[in-house]
Amino acid sequence: MSRLNARLALVTGATRGIGWAVAKRFAAEGAHVILVGRTQGALEELDDEIRDAGGAATLVPLDLRHFDEIDRMGLGLHQRFGKLDILVGNAGVLPHLMPIGHLDPKTWQEIVDVNLTANWRLIRSLDPLLRGSDAGRAIFTTCAAGREAGPYWNAYAAAKSGLEALVRSYAAEVANTPIRANLVDPGPVHTRLRNNAFPGEEKSHLRKPADVTDPFIALASADCTRTGEIIAI
């Protein structure tokens, strides 16, 4: 298990769920993982697990809604590492589903800021570092709601649809570079975000976050040639 040996990978939303699982899997595959999340204690707990298993990580406590801090993080990574091999934009928020008319401006802004704008800021800040890699890889977590918006998904669906368009556009822009940019739609997974959408759902049939990490590994690998795609699990 060394498909990402000596690669430098940044994972947002690493404090729980899919981000936690992907970060652990990346570390097990040999990557040095930059763990980005809002909760210091959760980052430290994940760091302990990674190090106990012989891996390496760097912690970055960060609320992605503070966009200027994303730029400062990019500068810090440039000064310390000079490049970035893998970016995983996984952080997401989904409050309870509700009719559009019940959605207040603050909730709308949070959904759009975290699911869409923060990922644009990540690309904007970290693209120069990905270009410094011999095989830069950008991977973003999406959802079928971005393509099949149903009732009450409104802001979340709009943000994911925008994210998919953004990443496909980025993939086209960097097509003549070593960078490859893709999206992963993991489908129904037992996460807090899923529970917010379906609080009464029977969870026993849902996959766990660790069950959906394979596509992230494949897309993060230096030999991956796919770009501009949505990989649905």
N, C-alpha and C positions, 0 to 999 in steps of 0.2 A: 504494500500500500504506500506508494511514493509517487503518484502521478503528478503531485504538485510540489515535489521536492525543491526546497529553496526558493519557492515563489512567495511574493509578498501580496497578501490579499486583505482587502478591507471589506467588512460586513456590517451593514447597518441593521438596526433592530436586533442586535445580538443578545439582548437580555432575556429573551424567551422565544418559544415557538420555533418557527422555521429558521430564523436567523441564528438562534442558539445551536440548533442541530447542524446547520451548514457550517458554522464556524468550527464546531468540534470535528466535523468530518474533514474539513480543509486541513486542520492541524494534524489530524491522524494521517493525512496523505502527504505530510511534510511541509506544508505552508507555514510561514510566519503570519499570524492572523492579527489584524488590527480590529479590535472589538469596539464598535460604536453603539452606544445606547444611552438612555437617559438616567438609568439607575446604577449608581456606583457599586452598591452592594451586589447586585446581580452580575455585573461585569467581573467583580472580584471572584465571585463564586465560579463563574465559567473559566476564568483565568486559572484558578486552582485546579479545576478538572483537567484543563489542557496541559498544564505543567506536570501534574501527577502522572499523566499518560506519556510524558516525554516530549510534549510539544512546546511551542513558543508563541507568545501573544503580547500585544501592546494594547493598553486600555485607553479609550478616548470617551470620557463621559460627555455627552453632547445631546442637546435637544435640537433636532433638525429644523425646527421652526425658527431658530436663531440663525438666520442665513449667513450673516457675516462671520459667524463662528465656523461655518463650513469652509469659507475662504481661508480663515486663519489655520484651520486644520490642514488644508492643502499646502499652505506655506510651510507649516511644521513638518509635514511628510517630505516635502522637497528638501528641506534643510537636513533632515535626518537620513532619508533613504535615497533621495534623488530620482526615484521612479516608483511606479505602482504596477504590479502585474495583473491584479484582478480586483475589480470593483463589483460588489454585490449590493445593489440597492433594494433592500428587502423590507425596511421599516414601513409600516402601514397602520392606519387607524380606521375603524369603522364603528361609530356609535350605533345605537339601536336604529333599525330601519324605521322610517316614518314618512308620511306624505310630504311632498315638496312644500306645501303650505305651512307645515309644522316645523320646518327646518329653519332654525334661527341663523342669522349671519355669522355669529361666532363659530357655530358648529360647522357650517359650510366652509369657512375659512380654514379651520383646523384640518378638515378632510382634504381640501385642495392643497394646502401647504405641505402636509406630510406625504401624501400619496403622489403628488405631481411636482409642485414647485421645488421641493427639497431635492428631488432627483435631477431636475434641471440644474440646480445649483451644484450638485455633486459632479455632474458631467462637466459643467463649465469650469469648476475648480480643478478637477482631477484629470481632465483630458491631457494636459501637458505631461503629467506623470505617466499616464498610460502610453503615451507616445514614446516615452523613454524606455519602455519595455520592449523586448524582442518579440513579445506576443501578448499585447494588452488585451484583456478580456473584461467586458462590461456585461453584467447580468442583472436583470430586474425582475422582481416578482409581480405578476399580474393576476388577473381574475377574469373568468368568463363574463362577469357582469360588464366589463368594458366593451364586450362585443354583443352581448345579449341582455341589455338592460331591461329589467322587469320593474313592476311597481315597487316603489319605496326605496330603490337602490340609488336613485337620483344623483346626489353629489359624489358618492363613491364610484358609481358607474362612469360619471363624467370624468373624474380624475384618472381612473384606470384607462379609459379610452384615450385620454390625452397622453398618458404615459406611453401607451403602445405606439401612438403616432410619433411621439418624441424620440423614442428609442429606434424606431425604424428609420426615421430621418437621420439620426446620428449614425446609424450603421451605413447608410448610403454616403454620408459625408466622409467617412473614414475608410471607405471600401478599398482605397489604394494604399492603405497603411497596414501595419501588422495588427491593428485593433479589430476585434470582432465583438459585436454588440447584439444581444438577444434577450428574450423574455421567457420566463418560466411560469406557466399556469399550473400550480400544483393540484388543483381541484379541491374537493372537500378534505380538510385536514383538521384534526382535533387541536384547535388553538383558541386563545382568548378572543381573537377577532371573529372566528367562526361562531363562537358562543354568543357574541353580541348580536350577530345576525339571526341566529336560530337558538334562542335560549332554552326552548323546550325540546330540542332535538335529542333523539337517542344517539349517544356518542360511541357506542361499542363498535359500530360498523365503520367508523372513520379511521383513516390512516393516521399514524402518529408523525410528527415532524421528521423524525429520523428516517421514516420510510420514503421520503421524497427528495433525498439529497443526491441521488445518482445523477440526475440531469445537470445539477449545478457543477458537479465534478467534471462531467463530460464537456460542458461549455467553458469551463475554466481552464481546461487543459491546453497546453501550447499547441497540440496537434489538431485542435478543433478548427474546422473550416466553415462552419455554419455561421451565418450572420443575417441580421434583420428578420429573424424568425421568432415565432411564438411556439414554444415547445409545451404542449399540453400533456399532462400526465394522466 
